[in-house]
Amino acid sequence: MKNNMRESNEIANHINKFIRVYCPSSKTSSEHTIKSYRLALTLYMDFLEEKKKITINQLSYDCFKAKTIDEWLIWLMNEKNCKPQSANVRFSSIKAFLRYLSIQDITLSYLSIAAASVKKRKAPKIKVKGMSKEGIKALLGTIDQSTKAGRRDLAMFILFYDIAARIDEILSLKIKNAHLNVPKPYVTITGKGNKHRSLGLNSKTVQCLEEFIDEYHGLRPNENDFLFYSKIKGRKKKMTQPAVTKRLKKWVVIANQLCPEVPINLNPHQIRHAAATHWLENGMNIGEIQYLLGHENIQTTMVYLEITVTQEASAMKEIMTEEEVEQPKLWKKDIQKLRDLCKN
């Protein structure tokens, strides 16, 4: 019992540090992602208690064996009505925690290695519905600029389209991350894994942001304030994703009546997808698109934009030298070299 109590205390401490220290400081700055990790671990503990009769005080490292994780995934889908996609997201959170354990104690690496053998649930591929340039113009043109909230929405959604960043990346922007009074204005984004990238802004976006900052932040803005915020009890808090979706829905309903090419169920992620698609249509290098989207792997960009095998080969030639082109599918053997090429 003493040994079991020791392990249960260790695991409880690891969970606490993973959620409260490691994730915010090393893995992600996204509150949404951290919340997802917490939920997955909570569901795992619920499963252990309900199905295995193991309470939090009885936890051991054996509770994280591959077979138990697989049973948990089945439980999620059968008894918690979790869809395959959601179950896989929860699974990814558990794997992230086990990788963290292996960092803290190398003798626990076997748990992470074993978890990697657990198969993801089969899920139908969800295709991101495209949006035409005309649809984007209609949407942005619909936003009422006669109101303060409307002017804020225009600045926000034109920025969404201009840089195609993830919603949390944009909502995490602070005043100090917007560099507008320089020869080539840009914003500094913090993406997945706390990796930073600089994204240039066009003149229309700069103008909207400058006017928005003057109106919402005053002539002497606090550089540590969130660029887009909600006031809660007089304090400027980071704007939430549901709040953004609600504002977008308001304008989508109007825009859809004027232009059917604006999907009635449009969400912020589709604006990111539309921007990337339009970059590709305009002839932008696939390596540049990979960087702008913040994808770690160029193959992710290929899949994201649904590039065909033929288009893929053509796109790869754009970021390869003549010598490399003569070596077909070289990028599959040396993806890191291509990443370096893309960055340069």
HELIX and SHEET records of a PDB file:
HELIX    1   1 LYS A    2  LYS A   17  1                                  16    
HELIX    2   2 PHE A   18  LYS A   27  3                                  10    
HELIX    3   3 GLU A   31  LYS A   51  1                                  21    
HELIX    4   4 ILE A   56  GLN A   58  5                                   3    
HELIX    5   5 TYR A   61  PHE A   64  5                                   4    
HELIX    6   6 ALA A   66  GLU A   79  1                                  14    
HELIX    7   7 PRO A   84  GLN A  104  1                                  21    
HELIX    8   8 ILE A  106  LEU A  108  5                                   3    
HELIX    9   9 SER A  109  ALA A  115  1                                   7    
HELIX   10  10 LYS A  133  THR A  142  1                                  10    
HELIX   11  11 LYS A  148  ILE A  163  1                                  16    
HELIX   12  12 ILE A  167  LEU A  171  1                                   5    
HELIX   13  13 ILE A  175  ASN A  177  5                                   3    
HELIX   14  14 LYS A  192  ASN A  194  5                                   3    
HELIX   15  15 SER A  203  HIS A  217  1                                  15    
HELIX   16  16 GLN A  241  LEU A  258  1                                  18    
HELIX   17  17 PRO A  268  GLU A  281  1                                  14    
HELIX   18  18 ILE A  286  LEU A  293  1                                   8    
HELIX   19  19 ILE A  298  TYR A  304  1                                   7    
HELIX   20  20 VAL A  309  GLU A  318  1                                  10    
HELIX   21  21 GLU A  322  VAL A  325  1                                   4    
HELIX   22  22 LEU A  330  LYS A  333  1                                   4    
HELIX   23  23 ILE A  335  LYS A  343  1                                   9    
SHEET    1   A 3 ALA A 178  HIS A 179  0                                        
SHEET    2   A 3 TYR A 186  THR A 190 -1                                        
SHEET    3   A 3 HIS A 196  GLY A 200 -1                                        
SHEET    1   B 2 TYR A 229  ILE A 232  0                                        
SHEET    2   B 2 ARG A 235  LYS A 238 -1                                        
END                                                                             
